[in-house]
Amino acid sequence: MSYSIDMNKATSKATTALFALDKNFIGTPDYLGLAPFWNTEYKHDLRDLTVDLKVKVHQALLKAKLDVKGHSEEHSKVIGKAMGSKGRKVLEKKFGPSDSGVGGHRAGSLRKDLIKLAYDNPEVREDVLPLLKQSAASSREKIRAEANAAFKPIDRAQGGAVEGAMDRAQSTAKKLVKSLEKELSKTQSRLEEAKQDMVDYPNSAFAKDRPKYFQNMLSKTQNAMTSLKSAKTPHDMQVALARVENAMKI
């Protein structure tokens, strides 16, 4: 008998517990593909891969008797081979084509450079932070737009002007819930990475602040999703949609 877990439907509490469990499996054949295990040099290459590809890369490093958290030319070769065309397609879709192999995607490298710049130079932190937030903005802005578009039929339902308006709004809400579930999973991954950054940069105040930022984002997203799921009246839906818009602000 085989089992599978849909992480997009897991609650915030369940996701946190699974990530914590998987941390204990890093470096062993039991690794599940959830917790980040890689060296910071490979973070932008590996973090957006599917769970099965992360497991494949992890297993390949173990088979090659390499430290899964290490960084070397041999690591890059093993990781690149394990990723195969499937992994490269994921990276090219996100960052565009790269001739530099693993670690060569400029968008990822630029983000890493910006993070290091903010860590090492607190005086420029306020200027750098908006640049770091841009990568998360696209999907969250789309969700905000969907929530805003749902307000109009709700207003009509509130006034009883259009028959079926509440039904259409609830249909939109179901789509929003699915989008929020995906956003929760991504935010949880970013939170885990931010926690690792605290370890990599122990003396940086900026590194200490980032987990709080993602934890707050995670909490707001979870509350918004709960409100949407439980909304029964036009007023409930208005409140829920307002929470979604607020949660998606970057």
ABEGO torsion letter per residue (X at the ends): XBBBBBAAABBAAAAAAAAAAAAAABGBAABAGABBABBAAAAAAAAABBAAAAAAAAAAAAAAGBBAABBBAAAAAAAAAAAEAAAAAAAAAAAEBBAAEBGABAAAAAAAAAAAAAAABAAAAAAAAAAAAAAAAAAAAAAAAAAAAAAAAAAAAAAGABBGAAAAAAAAAAAAAAAAAAAAAAAAAAAAAAAAAAAABAABAAAAAAAAAAAAAAAAAAAAAAAAAABABAAAAAAAAAAAAAAABX
